[in-house]
């Protein structure tokens, strides 16, 4: 038998429950639970991150009779000492023949209102509005029943008999209505189980075969819609425990629903199987065209554009999204049109070079004009999810362009308020942006707290991409701020539990892990490991732009550490030109200015380096980029020290070191402490030593220099910077020799050799594998 279109045994039980609800003696205390139960299993619920997430069994398994027992046993009936389950079972077992099934659907018609022939006839039950949810359920059920061939009605009746069978003992104990026979007509005719007529009609019930009518096409479509909602909102793959049941359901269906092609498309896409993804998306195209469902055609085009962009084919993606926009305008689908324009705006900002190379010249003008247009359209059409996303994108634009942080906070709070008010549920993107904002403002503790809040409180309702990015940001905070490389690698390894074998997420974690190991290798001066890691880490056009810049920045640090200043300068100039043309992130541009100033200082051109570092510090101060500001000021102080301007250097460093300690970046703090030690040594050197006061002041400044050198050494030790720690030990040896303590100087030199040898041994013991 083919799968029923709509009616199943569970639907009949729901209709009996609706009939019971419409009785005049239905208890008012049970109204809300019973209606919630009926509607939740009849109409799809609106997805929301605020609601408790549904389990897999609730949406995959058919509605069993046990579910009715669980909900109705808790509700008291109008008769004392009895629950609502008793009258429900009484009505179920009153249907003792197929003729009673016909009577049920005839009686359901009276629930929709009195007939025109008897308008004044009084009834003992309430009437349902035909346009109400319950009225729509009754009307659709009666319509589907009238369309059923008699053979399908017989199979439906047999499925209902098997469905209610587990309640026979309770029904017999309560009212004595449950009969040992499956049909009262068979009992009246005197048929036994051995008779051929009984065997033909009800023989399969004795064998327990009722699987063919357990789910209808409507139930199957609801299951697939639920899976689609999860796949689209969370960006994950179909869970492993769901694949076999879904495969069985689709194989048992005589026709494949259109949603099945999309489910298979998303699963193949996230797994990196682009050939299967294209095949399933083309099947969805074919279904939309054959069924003349033009409403689904533009969404298939939209998915095609996103898939092409994810695959790095930006030319094909632009062609597909242009056709999407044209089709959405033709069909007057405002939601699809607005989403397509928003996606174009996002792609032009995230991948400007690739989009420009593919021929995209901008459909909405400048980025600010595009965001203003999208905001106006979202308010006009009351598309609140798009409005919230546009406000958040505007806040990101303020942050990337170097505007004041207060404006970014204002837009963030507007977006968050709208999300809470309209129950949009995009908390993950808000927390990630807030984490990035606090990190730039020099508060890593609040930045990490926002990432942890996402993982602890909103993990079930956030896309998988946002969860992995939160862990990646926590890992980079451990590396860049606290230099805890092992802890960062442990955090990245923990993503394996929910990556679900997705190629894109695996590549993201692979690059993050490689960058952490590359940073440590550069600090350890392990050039062999650096070369191997650079050969592994080869980003392509679809790689996350932020990771691509971090990899380029690491290559600059590597070249500078090896003394290859010419190559490092060429990379800095190339990146600076690219970011200027694309209107890149102001923080990245400041980082390149600091790298350029550092190269100038190392090449013996401190004047040019001073002007570049001063410009970087000025922009960082205006944009409230604390880490960049500390690096720029430290570089300015170092240049001033090289020009023997020690007083100005100490004033700069004294103002910036307390704030740097609040920031928690141990490597930056170590560099600032080292510069402060150099400045005090310079002040001690220019002090007049002919008088007792001068000698005493010189000794005080040397002691202060030694104190700052000790602090710098501790910071570099925490950062695992072997060269920085050894440099401080050599400074200690020089100070001891200047004091005339040769024995202490030899001891510091011995410590220098020991630390360097320990660093070399640690290099030999570290693995250079990325994963």
C-alpha positions as CSV (number, residue, x, y, z in Angstrom):
1,X,0.0,0.0,0.0
2,X,1.2,3.5,-0.8
3,X,1.7,6.0,2.0
4,X,-1.5,7.9,2.9
5,X,-1.7,11.6,1.8
6,X,-2.9,13.1,5.1
7,X,-5.1,10.8,7.3
8,X,-3.4,8.3,9.7
9,X,-4.5,6.6,12.9
10,X,-2.9,9.3,15.0
11,X,-4.9,12.0,13.0
12,X,-8.1,10.1,13.8
13,X,-7.2,10.1,17.5
14,X,-6.6,13.8,17.3
15,X,-10.0,14.3,15.7
16,X,-11.6,12.3,18.5
17,X,-9.8,14.5,21.0
18,X,-11.1,17.7,19.2
19,X,-14.6,16.2,19.3
20,X,-14.2,15.6,23.1
21,X,-13.0,19.2,23.5
22,X,-16.0,20.6,21.8
23,X,-18.4,18.9,24.3
24,X,-20.0,21.3,26.8
25,X,-18.8,19.4,29.8
26,X,-15.1,19.6,28.9
27,X,-13.1,20.9,32.0
28,X,-11.8,24.4,31.6
29,X,-8.5,23.5,33.4
30,X,-7.6,21.1,30.6
31,X,-8.2,23.6,27.8
32,X,-4.7,25.0,27.4
33,X,-2.8,21.7,27.7
34,X,-5.1,19.9,25.3
35,X,-5.1,22.6,22.7
36,X,-1.4,23.0,22.9
37,X,-1.0,19.3,22.4
38,X,-3.3,19.2,19.4
39,X,-1.9,22.2,17.7
40,X,1.8,21.2,18.3
41,X,1.1,17.9,16.4
42,X,-0.9,19.5,13.7
43,X,0.8,22.7,12.7
44,X,4.5,23.3,12.6
45,X,5.8,25.5,15.5
46,X,7.6,28.7,14.8
47,X,11.3,28.2,15.4
48,X,12.7,30.2,18.3
49,X,15.9,30.1,20.2
50,X,14.0,31.0,23.3
51,X,11.9,27.8,23.3
52,X,13.2,24.5,24.6
53,X,14.8,22.6,21.7
54,X,12.8,19.7,20.5
55,X,14.3,16.2,20.7
56,X,14.9,14.1,17.6
57,X,12.3,11.5,18.7
58,X,9.5,14.0,18.9
59,X,9.8,14.9,15.2
60,X,10.8,11.6,13.7
61,X,8.7,9.0,15.4
62,X,4.9,9.1,14.6
63,X,2.5,10.3,17.3
64,X,1.9,7.2,19.5
65,X,-1.1,6.4,21.7
66,X,1.3,6.7,24.6
67,X,1.6,10.4,24.0
68,X,-2.2,10.8,24.4
69,X,-2.1,8.8,27.6
70,X,0.7,11.0,29.0
71,X,-1.1,14.3,28.4
72,X,-4.7,13.2,29.3
73,X,-3.9,11.3,32.5
74,X,-2.8,14.5,34.1
75,X,-6.1,16.3,33.4
76,X,-9.1,15.7,35.6
77,X,-12.5,14.9,34.0
78,X,-15.8,16.5,34.8
79,X,-16.7,13.2,36.5
80,X,-15.1,12.9,40.0
81,X,-12.3,10.5,40.3
82,X,-11.7,10.1,36.6
83,X,-9.1,11.6,34.3
84,X,-9.7,12.9,30.8
85,X,-8.1,9.8,29.4
86,X,-11.2,7.7,30.3
87,X,-13.8,9.6,28.1
88,X,-11.2,9.7,25.4
89,X,-10.7,5.9,25.4
90,X,-14.5,5.5,25.6
91,X,-14.9,7.4,22.4
92,X,-12.1,5.5,20.7
93,X,-13.6,2.1,21.5
94,X,-17.1,3.1,20.6
95,X,-15.8,3.0,17.0
96,X,-16.3,-0.7,16.7
97,X,-16.7,-1.0,12.9
98,X,-15.8,0.7,9.7
99,X,-19.3,2.2,9.6
100,X,-18.5,4.0,12.9
101,X,-15.5,5.5,11.2
102,X,-17.8,7.0,8.5
103,X,-20.1,8.2,11.3
104,X,-17.1,10.0,13.0
105,X,-16.4,12.1,9.9
106,X,-20.1,12.8,9.4
107,X,-20.4,14.0,13.0
108,X,-17.3,16.2,12.7
109,X,-19.3,18.3,10.2
110,X,-21.6,19.4,12.9
111,X,-18.7,21.0,14.8
112,X,-18.3,23.6,12.2
113,X,-21.7,25.1,12.8
114,X,-25.4,24.4,12.4
115,X,-26.7,23.6,8.9
116,X,-28.7,26.0,6.9
117,X,-31.8,23.8,7.1
118,X,-31.8,23.8,10.9
119,X,-30.4,27.2,11.9
120,X,-32.2,27.3,15.3
121,X,-31.5,23.8,16.5
122,X,-29.8,23.7,19.8
123,X,-26.6,21.7,20.2
124,X,-24.7,20.4,23.3
125,X,-21.3,21.3,22.0
126,X,-19.4,24.4,20.9
127,X,-19.0,25.3,17.3
128,X,-15.6,25.8,15.6
129,X,-15.0,28.6,13.2
130,X,-14.0,27.2,9.8
131,X,-11.1,29.6,9.7
132,X,-9.7,28.7,13.2
133,X,-6.8,26.2,13.5
134,X,-9.1,23.5,14.8
135,X,-11.7,24.3,12.2
136,X,-9.1,24.1,9.5
137,X,-8.0,20.7,10.8
138,X,-11.5,19.3,10.8
139,X,-12.3,20.7,7.3
140,X,-9.1,19.3,5.8
141,X,-9.6,15.9,7.5
142,X,-13.2,15.6,6.2
143,X,-12.0,16.7,2.7
144,X,-9.2,14.1,2.6
145,X,-11.6,11.4,3.9
146,X,-14.0,12.0,1.1
147,X,-11.2,11.7,-1.5
148,X,-10.0,8.3,-0.2
149,X,-10.8,5.2,-2.2
150,X,-12.6,2.5,-0.3
151,X,-9.5,0.3,-0.3
152,X,-7.5,3.0,1.4
153,X,-10.3,3.6,4.0
154,X,-10.2,-0.1,4.8
155,X,-6.4,0.1,5.4
156,X,-6.9,3.3,7.4
157,X,-9.5,1.4,9.6
158,X,-7.1,-1.5,10.1
159,X,-4.3,0.9,11.1
160,X,-6.6,2.6,13.6
161,X,-7.5,-0.8,15.2
162,X,-3.8,-1.6,15.6
163,X,-3.1,1.9,16.9
164,X,-5.6,1.8,19.7
165,X,-4.9,-1.9,20.7
166,X,-2.4,-1.1,23.5
167,X,-5.3,0.7,25.4
168,X,-7.7,-2.3,25.3
169,X,-7.0,-3.5,28.8
170,X,-7.6,-0.1,30.4
171,X,-10.7,0.6,28.3
172,X,-12.1,-2.8,29.3
173,X,-11.4,-2.1,33.0
174,X,-12.9,1.4,32.9
175,X,-16.1,0.9,30.9
176,X,-16.0,-2.7,29.6
177,X,-16.2,-1.5,26.0
178,X,-13.0,-3.0,24.6
179,X,-13.9,-6.2,22.8
180,X,-11.5,-9.1,22.2
181,X,-12.6,-9.0,18.5
182,X,-11.3,-6.3,16.2
183,X,-14.6,-5.6,14.5
184,X,-18.2,-6.0,15.9
185,X,-19.5,-6.8,12.4
186,X,-17.1,-9.8,12.3
187,X,-18.4,-10.9,15.7
188,X,-22.0,-10.6,14.6
189,X,-21.3,-12.7,11.5
190,X,-19.6,-15.3,13.7
191,X,-16.3,-15.0,11.9
192,X,-13.2,-16.5,13.7
193,X,-9.5,-15.9,13.0
194,X,-9.4,-19.1,10.9
195,X,-12.0,-18.0,8.4
196,X,-10.8,-16.8,5.0
197,X,-12.9,-13.6,5.0
198,X,-11.4,-12.6,8.4
199,X,-7.9,-13.5,7.1
200,X,-8.3,-11.4,4.0
201,X,-9.5,-8.3,6.0
202,X,-7.6,-8.4,9.3
203,X,-4.9,-11.1,8.8
204,X,-2.1,-8.6,8.6
205,X,-3.1,-7.2,12.1
206,X,-2.3,-10.6,13.6
207,X,1.2,-10.5,12.1
208,X,1.7,-6.9,13.4
209,X,2.3,-5.2,10.0
210,X,1.1,-1.6,10.4
211,X,4.2,0.2,9.3
212,X,2.8,1.2,5.9
213,X,0.3,3.6,7.4
214,X,2.3,4.9,10.4
215,X,3.2,8.2,8.6
216,X,1.4,10.2,5.9
217,X,2.8,12.5,3.3
218,X,1.9,15.4,5.5
219,X,3.8,14.0,8.4
220,X,6.8,13.3,6.2
221,X,6.8,16.9,4.8
222,X,6.6,18.2,8.4
223,X,9.7,16.1,9.4
224,X,11.6,17.3,6.4
225,X,10.6,20.9,7.1
226,X,11.9,20.5,10.7
227,X,15.2,19.1,9.4
228,X,15.5,22.0,6.9
229,X,14.8,24.6,9.6
230,X,17.6,23.0,11.7
231,X,20.0,22.8,8.8
232,X,19.5,26.4,7.8
233,X,19.5,28.0,11.2
234,X,22.3,26.0,12.7
235,X,24.4,25.4,9.5
236,X,25.1,21.8,10.5
237,X,24.7,18.4,8.8
238,X,22.0,15.8,9.3
239,X,22.8,14.0,12.6
240,X,24.1,10.5,12.2
241,X,21.2,9.0,14.2
242,X,18.7,10.7,11.8
243,X,20.2,9.5,8.5
244,X,18.9,5.9,8.6
245,X,15.3,6.9,9.7
246,X,15.1,9.6,7.0
247,X,16.4,7.2,4.4
248,X,13.8,4.6,5.4
249,X,11.0,7.2,5.3
250,X,12.0,8.4,1.8
251,X,12.3,4.8,0.5
252,X,8.8,3.9,1.8
253,X,7.3,6.9,0.0
254,X,5.9,6.5,-3.5
255,X,6.8,10.1,-4.3
256,X,9.8,12.1,-3.0
257,X,8.8,15.5,-1.5
258,X,10.6,18.6,-2.8
259,X,12.0,19.2,0.7
260,X,14.0,16.0,0.5
261,X,16.2,17.4,-2.3
262,X,17.1,20.4,-0.1
263,X,17.8,18.3,2.9
264,X,20.2,16.2,0.9
265,X,21.7,19.3,-0.7
266,X,22.5,20.9,2.7
267,X,24.0,17.7,4.0
268,X,26.2,17.3,1.0
269,X,27.2,20.9,1.0
270,X,28.3,21.0,4.6
271,X,30.2,17.8,4.1
272,X,32.2,19.3,1.2
273,X,30.7,17.0,-1.4
274,X,30.0,19.7,-3.9
275,X,29.1,17.3,-6.8
276,X,26.3,15.7,-4.8
277,X,25.3,19.2,-3.6
278,X,24.9,20.4,-7.2
279,X,23.0,17.3,-8.2
280,X,20.5,17.6,-5.4
281,X,20.1,21.3,-6.0
282,X,19.4,20.7,-9.7
283,X,16.8,18.1,-8.8
284,X,15.2,20.8,-6.7
285,X,15.3,23.1,-9.7
286,X,13.7,20.5,-11.8
287,X,10.9,19.9,-9.3
288,X,10.2,23.7,-9.1
289,X,9.9,23.9,-12.9
290,X,7.9,20.7,-13.4
291,X,5.5,21.6,-10.6
292,X,5.4,25.2,-11.9
293,X,6.2,26.4,-8.4
294,X,8.0,29.6,-9.3
295,X,7.9,30.7,-5.6
296,X,10.6,28.0,-4.9
297,X,12.7,28.9,-8.0
298,X,14.3,32.0,-6.6
299,X,15.3,30.3,-3.4
300,X,17.0,27.5,-5.4
301,X,18.9,30.2,-7.3
302,X,19.8,31.9,-4.0
303,X,21.2,28.6,-2.7
304,X,23.1,28.1,-5.9
305,X,24.7,31.5,-5.5
306,X,25.8,30.8,-1.9
307,X,27.1,27.4,-2.9
308,X,29.1,28.8,-5.8
309,X,30.6,31.5,-3.5
310,X,31.5,28.9,-0.9
311,X,33.2,26.9,-3.6
312,X,35.2,30.0,-4.6
313,X,33.4,30.5,-8.0
314,X,32.5,34.2,-7.5
315,X,31.6,34.8,-11.2
316,X,29.0,32.1,-11.2
317,X,27.8,33.3,-7.8
318,X,27.2,36.8,-9.1
319,X,25.3,35.5,-12.1
320,X,23.1,33.3,-9.9
321,X,22.4,36.1,-7.4
322,X,21.5,38.6,-10.2
323,X,19.0,36.1,-11.6
324,X,17.7,35.6,-8.0
325,X,17.1,39.3,-7.7
326,X,15.3,39.5,-11.0
327,X,13.1,36.5,-10.2
328,X,12.3,37.8,-6.7
329,X,11.2,41.2,-8.3
330,X,9.1,39.4,-10.8
331,X,7.4,37.3,-8.2
332,X,7.2,40.3,-5.7
333,X,9.0,38.3,-3.1
334,X,10.3,41.2,-0.9
335,X,11.9,38.9,1.7
336,X,14.0,37.0,-0.8
337,X,14.9,40.2,-2.6
338,X,16.0,41.9,0.6
339,X,18.0,38.9,1.7
340,X,19.7,38.7,-1.6
341,X,20.8,42.3,-1.5
342,X,22.0,41.9,2.1
343,X,24.0,38.8,1.0
344,X,25.6,40.8,-1.9
345,X,26.5,43.6,0.5
346,X,28.1,41.1,2.9
347,X,30.1,39.4,0.1
348,X,31.3,42.7,-1.3
349,X,32.7,43.6,2.1
350,X,34.1,40.2,3.1
351,X,35.7,39.3,-0.3
352,X,36.1,42.7,-2.1
353,X,39.1,41.6,-4.3
354,X,37.4,38.4,-5.5
355,X,34.0,40.1,-6.1
356,X,35.7,42.9,-8.0
357,X,37.7,40.5,-10.1
358,X,34.4,38.6,-10.9
359,X,32.9,41.8,-12.3
360,X,30.7,43.0,-9.4
361,X,30.6,46.8,-9.4
362,X,28.1,47.3,-6.7
363,X,24.3,47.2,-7.0
364,X,23.6,49.5,-4.0
365,X,26.3,52.2,-4.4
366,X,28.7,52.6,-1.4
367,X,28.4,50.4,1.6
368,X,26.8,53.0,3.8
369,X,24.2,53.7,1.1
370,X,23.5,50.0,0.7
371,X,22.9,49.6,4.5
372,X,20.7,52.7,4.5
373,X,18.6,51.2,1.6
374,X,18.3,47.8,3.3
375,X,17.2,49.5,6.6
376,X,14.6,51.5,4.9
377,X,13.2,48.4,3.0
378,X,13.3,46.3,6.1
379,X,11.3,48.9,8.1
380,X,8.9,49.3,5.2
381,X,8.2,45.6,4.9
382,X,8.5,44.9,8.6
383,X,11.2,42.3,8.0
384,X,12.6,42.6,11.5
385,X,15.3,39.9,11.1
386,X,16.8,41.7,8.2
387,X,16.6,45.0,10.1
388,X,18.4,43.5,13.1
389,X,21.1,42.1,10.8
390,X,21.5,45.4,8.9
391,X,21.9,47.3,12.2
392,X,24.5,44.9,13.3
393,X,26.3,45.2,9.9
394,X,26.3,49.0,10.3
395,X,27.8,48.6,13.8
396,X,30.5,46.4,12.2
397,X,31.1,49.0,9.6
398,X,31.6,51.7,12.3
399,X,34.1,49.4,14.0
400,X,36.1,48.6,10.9
401,X,36.2,52.1,9.6
402,X,37.6,53.5,12.9
403,X,34.5,55.4,14.1
404,X,33.9,56.1,17.8
405,X,33.0,53.0,19.8
406,X,29.9,54.6,21.3
407,X,28.2,54.6,17.9
408,X,29.0,50.9,17.4
409,X,27.6,50.2,20.9
410,X,24.4,52.2,20.1
411,X,23.8,50.2,16.9
412,X,24.5,47.0,18.6
413,X,22.0,47.7,21.4
414,X,19.4,48.7,18.8
415,X,19.9,45.4,17.0
416,X,19.8,43.4,20.3
417,X,16.6,45.2,21.5
418,X,14.9,44.4,18.2
419,X,16.0,40.8,18.4
420,X,14.6,40.4,21.9
421,X,11.4,42.3,21.1
422,X,10.6,40.3,18.0
423,X,12.1,37.0,19.2
424,X,14.5,36.7,16.3
425,X,17.0,34.7,18.2
426,X,20.3,35.9,16.6
427,X,22.1,36.1,20.0
428,X,25.2,34.4,18.8
429,X,26.1,37.1,16.2
430,X,25.5,39.8,18.8
431,X,27.8,38.1,21.4
432,X,30.5,37.5,18.8
433,X,30.5,41.2,17.7
434,X,30.4,42.4,21.4
435,X,33.4,40.1,22.1
436,X,35.3,41.6,19.1
437,X,34.4,45.1,20.3
438,X,35.7,44.5,23.9
439,X,38.8,42.9,22.5
440,X,39.6,46.0,20.5
441,X,38.9,48.3,23.5
442,X,41.5,46.4,25.5
443,X,39.3,44.3,27.7
444,X,40.1,40.7,27.0
445,X,38.2,39.4,30.1
446,X,34.9,40.8,28.8
447,X,35.7,39.6,25.3
448,X,36.3,36.0,26.6
449,X,33.2,36.2,28.8
450,X,30.9,37.0,25.8
451,X,32.4,34.0,23.9
452,X,31.8,31.7,27.0
453,X,28.3,33.1,27.4
454,X,27.5,32.1,23.8
455,X,28.9,28.6,24.4
456,X,27.2,28.0,27.8
457,X,23.8,29.7,27.3
458,X,23.0,29.9,23.6
459,X,24.8,26.9,22.1
460,X,21.6,25.0,21.2
461,X,20.1,27.9,19.3
462,X,23.2,29.3,17.6
463,X,24.6,28.3,14.2
464,X,27.5,25.9,14.3
465,X,29.6,28.4,12.5
466,X,29.2,30.9,15.4
467,X,30.0,28.3,18.0
468,X,33.3,27.3,16.3
469,X,34.2,31.0,15.8
470,X,33.6,31.6,19.5
471,X,36.0,28.8,20.4
472,X,38.5,30.1,17.8
473,X,38.3,33.6,19.3
474,X,38.9,32.2,22.8
475,X,41.9,30.3,21.4
476,X,43.4,33.5,19.8
477,X,42.8,35.4,23.0
478,X,44.8,32.8,24.9
479,X,47.6,33.1,22.2
480,X,47.7,36.8,21.6
481,X,47.0,38.0,25.1
482,X,48.2,35.4,27.5
483,X,50.5,33.3,25.2
484,X,49.0,30.0,26.5
485,X,49.6,28.0,23.4
486,X,48.7,24.6,24.9
487,X,45.4,25.9,26.2
488,X,44.6,27.4,22.8
489,X,45.3,24.1,21.1
490,X,43.1,22.3,23.6
491,X,40.2,24.7,22.9
492,X,40.6,24.2,19.1
493,X,40.7,20.4,19.6
494,X,37.4,20.5,21.5
495,X,35.6,21.7,18.4
496,X,35.9,18.1,17.1
497,X,32.8,17.1,19.1
498,X,30.4,19.2,17.1
499,X,32.1,19.8,13.8
500,X,30.0,17.0,12.3
501,X,32.5,16.1,9.6
502,X,32.0,19.5,7.8
503,X,34.8,20.4,5.4
504,X,34.5,24.1,5.8
505,X,34.6,24.0,9.5
506,X,37.5,21.5,9.4
507,X,39.5,23.9,7.2
508,X,38.8,26.8,9.6
509,X,40.0,24.9,12.6
510,X,42.9,23.6,10.6
511,X,44.1,27.1,9.8
512,X,43.5,28.3,13.4
513,X,45.6,25.4,14.8
514,X,48.3,26.1,12.2
515,X,48.4,29.8,13.1
516,X,48.7,29.0,16.9
517,X,51.6,26.6,16.2
518,X,53.2,29.1,13.8
519,X,53.1,31.9,16.4
520,X,54.8,29.6,18.9
521,X,57.4,28.4,16.4
522,X,58.3,32.1,15.6
523,X,58.7,32.9,19.3
524,X,60.9,29.8,19.7
525,X,63.0,30.7,16.6
526,X,62.2,27.3,15.2
527,X,62.7,28.2,11.5
528,X,62.3,24.6,10.3
529,X,58.9,24.3,11.8
530,X,57.9,27.7,10.4
531,X,58.8,26.6,6.9
532,X,56.9,23.4,7.2
533,X,53.8,25.2,8.7
534,X,53.9,27.9,5.9
535,X,53.9,25.1,3.3
536,X,50.8,23.6,5.0
537,X,48.9,26.8,5.5
538,X,48.0,27.9,2.0
539,X,44.7,30.0,1.9
540,X,42.6,30.2,-1.2
541,X,40.0,32.7,-2.4
542,X,37.3,31.2,-0.1
543,X,39.4,31.4,3.1
544,X,38.2,33.6,5.9
545,X,39.7,37.1,5.2
546,X,40.6,37.6,8.9
547,X,42.6,34.3,9.0
548,X,44.3,35.2,5.7
549,X,45.5,38.5,7.2
550,X,46.7,36.8,10.4
551,X,48.7,34.4,8.2
552,X,50.3,37.3,6.3
553,X,51.1,39.1,9.5
554,X,52.8,35.9,10.9
555,X,54.9,35.7,7.7
556,X,56.0,39.3,8.2
557,X,57.0,38.6,11.8
558,X,58.9,35.5,10.6
559,X,60.8,37.4,8.0
560,X,61.6,40.3,10.4
561,X,62.8,37.8,13.1
562,X,65.1,36.2,10.5
563,X,66.5,39.6,9.3
564,X,64.9,39.3,5.8
565,X,63.7,42.9,5.9
566,X,63.5,43.5,2.2
567,X,61.0,40.6,1.7
568,X,59.0,41.7,4.8
569,X,58.9,45.3,3.4
570,X,57.5,44.0,0.1
571,X,54.7,42.1,1.8
572,X,53.8,45.1,4.0
573,X,53.6,47.4,1.0
574,X,51.5,44.9,-1.0
575,X,49.1,44.4,1.9
576,X,48.9,48.2,2.6
577,X,48.0,48.9,-1.0
578,X,45.3,46.1,-1.0
579,X,43.7,47.3,2.2
580,X,43.7,50.9,1.0
581,X,41.9,50.0,-2.2
582,X,39.4,47.8,-0.5
583,X,38.8,50.1,2.5
584,X,40.0,47.4,4.9
585,X,39.9,47.1,8.6
586,X,41.5,50.1,10.4
587,X,43.1,47.7,12.9
588,X,44.8,45.8,10.2
589,X,46.0,49.0,8.6
590,X,47.5,50.2,11.9
591,X,49.2,46.8,12.4
592,X,50.9,47.2,9.0
593,X,52.0,50.8,9.9
594,X,53.6,49.5,13.1
595,X,55.3,46.7,11.2
596,X,56.6,49.3,8.7
597,X,57.9,51.5,11.5
598,X,59.6,48.6,13.1
599,X,61.4,47.6,9.9
600,X,62.5,51.2,9.4
601,X,64.0,51.3,13.0
602,X,65.8,48.0,12.4
603,X,67.2,49.3,9.1
604,X,68.7,52.3,10.8
605,X,66.2,54.9,9.6
606,X,64.5,55.9,12.9
607,X,63.3,59.3,11.6
608,X,61.0,57.7,9.1
609,X,60.0,55.0,11.5
610,X,59.1,57.7,14.1
611,X,56.7,59.5,11.8
612,X,55.0,56.2,10.8
613,X,54.7,55.0,14.4
614,X,53.4,58.4,15.4
615,X,50.7,58.2,12.7
616,X,49.8,54.7,13.9
617,X,49.5,55.8,17.5
618,X,47.3,58.8,16.6
619,X,44.8,56.6,14.6
620,X,44.8,53.9,17.3
621,X,44.1,56.5,20.0
622,X,41.1,58.0,18.0
623,X,39.7,54.5,17.2
624,X,40.2,53.3,20.8
625,X,42.4,50.3,19.6
626,X,44.3,49.7,22.8
627,X,46.6,46.9,21.8
628,X,47.7,48.8,18.7
629,X,48.2,51.9,20.7
630,X,50.4,50.1,23.2
631,X,52.6,48.6,20.4
632,X,52.9,52.0,18.6
633,X,53.8,53.9,21.8
634,X,56.4,51.2,22.7
635,X,57.9,51.6,19.3
636,X,58.0,55.4,19.6
637,X,59.7,55.0,23.0
638,X,62.3,52.7,21.5
639,X,63.0,55.1,18.7
640,X,63.4,57.9,21.2
641,X,65.8,55.8,23.2
642,X,67.9,55.2,20.1
643,X,68.0,59.0,19.6
644,X,69.1,59.4,23.3
645,X,65.9,61.2,24.2
646,X,65.5,59.1,27.4
647,X,63.3,61.5,29.4
648,X,60.6,61.6,26.7
649,X,60.7,57.8,26.4
650,X,60.2,57.3,30.2
651,X,57.3,59.7,30.2
652,X,55.6,57.8,27.4
653,X,56.2,54.4,28.9
654,X,55.1,55.5,32.4
655,X,51.8,56.7,31.0
656,X,51.1,53.5,28.9
657,X,52.5,50.6,31.1
658,X,49.6,50.6,33.7
659,X,47.0,50.4,30.9
660,X,49.0,47.7,29.2
661,X,48.9,45.6,32.3
662,X,45.1,45.9,32.4
663,X,45.0,44.7,28.8
664,X,46.7,41.5,29.9
665,X,49.0,41.1,26.8
666,X,52.1,39.6,28.4
667,X,54.3,40.0,25.3
668,X,53.5,43.7,24.9
669,X,54.0,44.2,28.6
670,X,57.4,42.5,28.3
671,X,58.4,44.8,25.4
672,X,57.4,47.9,27.3
673,X,59.2,46.9,30.4
674,X,62.3,46.2,28.3
675,X,62.1,49.7,26.7
676,X,61.7,51.2,30.2
677,X,64.8,49.4,31.4
678,X,66.7,50.7,28.4
679,X,65.5,54.2,29.1
680,X,66.7,54.1,32.7
681,X,70.0,52.7,31.7
682,X,70.3,55.6,29.2
683,X,69.4,58.1,32.0
684,X,72.1,56.5,34.2
685,X,74.6,56.8,31.5
686,X,74.1,60.6,31.0
687,X,74.2,61.3,34.7
688,X,77.2,63.2,36.0
689,X,79.1,60.7,38.2
690,X,81.7,63.2,39.6
691,X,79.6,64.1,42.7
692,X,78.2,61.8,45.4
693,X,74.6,62.9,44.6
694,X,75.2,62.0,40.9
695,X,76.6,58.6,41.8
696,X,73.6,57.9,44.1
697,X,71.2,59.0,41.4
698,X,73.0,56.8,38.9
699,X,72.8,53.8,41.2
700,X,69.1,54.4,41.7
701,X,68.4,54.5,38.0
702,X,70.5,51.4,37.4
703,X,68.5,49.6,40.1
704,X,65.2,50.7,38.5
705,X,66.5,49.5,35.1
706,X,67.3,46.2,36.6
707,X,63.8,46.0,38.1
708,X,62.1,46.6,34.8
709,X,64.5,44.1,33.1
710,X,63.5,41.5,35.6
711,X,59.8,42.2,34.9
712,X,60.4,42.0,31.2
713,X,62.2,38.7,31.6
714,X,59.2,37.2,33.5
715,X,56.8,38.4,30.8
716,X,58.9,37.0,28.0
717,X,59.2,33.7,29.9
718,X,55.4,33.5,30.1
719,X,55.2,34.3,26.4
720,X,57.7,31.6,25.6
721,X,59.8,34.2,23.7
722,X,63.3,32.7,23.9
723,X,65.1,35.6,22.2
724,X,63.4,38.2,24.4
725,X,64.2,36.2,27.6
726,X,67.8,35.7,26.6
727,X,68.2,39.4,25.7
728,X,67.1,40.4,29.2
729,X,69.6,37.9,30.7
730,X,72.4,39.5,28.7
731,X,71.3,43.0,30.0
732,X,71.6,41.6,33.5
733,X,75.1,40.3,32.8
734,X,76.1,43.7,31.4
735,X,74.8,45.5,34.4
736,X,76.7,43.2,36.7
737,X,79.9,43.7,34.8
738,X,79.4,47.5,35.0
739,X,79.2,47.2,38.7
740,X,82.4,45.2,38.7
741,X,80.8,41.9,39.8
742,X,82.4,39.5,37.3
743,X,81.2,36.4,39.2
744,X,77.6,37.5,39.0
745,X,78.0,38.5,35.3
746,X,79.3,35.0,34.6
747,X,76.3,33.5,36.4
748,X,73.9,35.6,34.2
749,X,75.8,34.5,31.1
750,X,75.5,30.9,32.2
751,X,71.8,31.4,32.7
752,X,71.6,32.9,29.2
753,X,73.2,29.8,27.7
754,X,71.0,27.5,29.7
755,X,67.8,29.2,28.6
756,X,68.9,29.1,25.0
757,X,69.8,25.5,25.1
758,X,66.5,24.7,26.9
759,X,64.7,26.6,24.1
760,X,66.5,24.6,21.4
761,X,65.6,21.3,23.3
762,X,62.0,22.4,23.5
763,X,62.0,23.1,19.7
764,X,63.3,19.6,19.0
765,X,60.6,18.1,21.2
766,X,57.7,20.0,19.7
767,X,55.7,18.5,16.9
768,X,55.3,20.6,13.7
769,X,52.2,18.8,12.6
770,X,49.2,21.0,12.1
771,X,46.7,18.5,13.3
